[in-house]
Amino acid sequence: MTAPKLFDLVDGKTRKVSFSPMVWRAKFALNHKKVAYETIPVTFLDIPVLIPKTCPNITSPTVPTMQISGNEGIQDSLAIAEYLEKTYPDGPSIFGREKSEKNLQKFFDSYVSSKLHPVIQRLVYIEMYEAQDDDNAAYFKSSREKSGGNTLENLGGDPNQNIKELKEHLGLIHKALGSGEFITGEQPGWADFTLLAAFIWFNSFSPQKFEEGVLNAFGDQVLRNYWQKAQALIH
Ligand SMILES: N[C@@H](CCC(=O)N[C@@H](CS)C(=O)NCC(=O)O)C(=O)O
């Protein structure tokens, strides 16, 4: 079997910073299954051009998309993780062996996507814009302003209010991590991958706000220890 190829979103300026939370979910899943893979770095503007060229079955391209045998592409982070779980059943499980575990992890995934992603997005709109080259910056600004119905600055809102809201949403997670384990116990799983991927996205664009809004949010070491332990999984 040839190594799968993962389209990986990078910044327009250096083309080196891999920041997409959804791509990171897929990378964690690949690493967890110990599957060797290649990455194809793409900027926002490369996505609609390069993905359908390589994987003609993908007609509304987004990242992550993973090219498997032939030119077939699998799109969507959860679909990629489910494909890996099915294709490599003997490796460590991503979702847990019981259906109930998978259901709970999908619930956690929804919590991260619906509660943490919007507030992190507001906190890093400007930094994401500034990390792009001219063409990607123009695309990022116009696409987000069109869908959000406001300027990037206004979409970002009040940073202090955002940090406060982030802390509120992290409260239950902080409590769950108090045991010192991963969300899924001794071994990390899909729930951890969704959370850590969101942290990577935030930290890539604003290490300072990440420090304040996540690592220092609760006046103890719980989230810092979790982040530190997770570094071994980030590659
Ligand atoms: N549900 C999809 C979401 C994919 C998605 O929205 N990806 C974003 C990057 S995180 C994207 O491709 N954006 C392209 C754009 O904004 O032009 C998944 O989990 O993979």
PDBQT file of the ligand as one rigid body, heavy atoms in Angstrom, charges set to zero:
ROOT
HETATM    1  N1  LIG A 301     -16.020  19.103   8.714  1.00  0.00    +0.000 N 
HETATM    2  C1  LIG A 301     -14.793  19.309   7.983  1.00  0.00    +0.000 C 
HETATM    3  C2  LIG A 301     -14.442  20.788   7.997  1.00  0.00    +0.000 C 
HETATM    4  C3  LIG A 301     -13.359  21.100   6.996  1.00  0.00    +0.000 C 
HETATM    5  C4  LIG A 301     -13.046  22.580   6.925  1.00  0.00    +0.000 C 
HETATM    6  O1  LIG A 301     -13.943  23.445   7.076  1.00  0.00    +0.000 OA
HETATM    7  N2  LIG A 301     -11.784  22.880   6.683  1.00  0.00    +0.000 N 
HETATM    8  C5  LIG A 301     -11.353  24.264   6.536  1.00  0.00    +0.000 C 
HETATM    9  C6  LIG A 301      -9.997  24.477   7.205  1.00  0.00    +0.000 C 
HETATM   10  S1  LIG A 301     -10.051  24.137   8.950  1.00  0.00    +0.000 SA
HETATM   11  C7  LIG A 301     -11.186  24.582   5.057  1.00  0.00    +0.000 C 
HETATM   12  O2  LIG A 301     -10.897  23.711   4.238  1.00  0.00    +0.000 OA
HETATM   13  N3  LIG A 301     -11.357  25.856   4.704  1.00  0.00    +0.000 N 
HETATM   14  C8  LIG A 301     -11.180  26.300   3.353  1.00  0.00    +0.000 C 
HETATM   15  C9  LIG A 301     -11.463  27.786   3.229  1.00  0.00    +0.000 C 
HETATM   16  O3  LIG A 301     -11.751  28.431   4.232  1.00  0.00    +0.000 OA
HETATM   17  O4  LIG A 301     -11.351  28.275   2.114  1.00  0.00    +0.000 OA
HETATM   18  C10 LIG A 301     -13.681  18.442   8.623  1.00  0.00    +0.000 C 
HETATM   19  O5  LIG A 301     -13.810  18.056   9.784  1.00  0.00    +0.000 OA
HETATM   20  O6  LIG A 301     -12.712  18.114   7.931  1.00  0.00    +0.000 OA
ENDROOT
TORSDOF 0
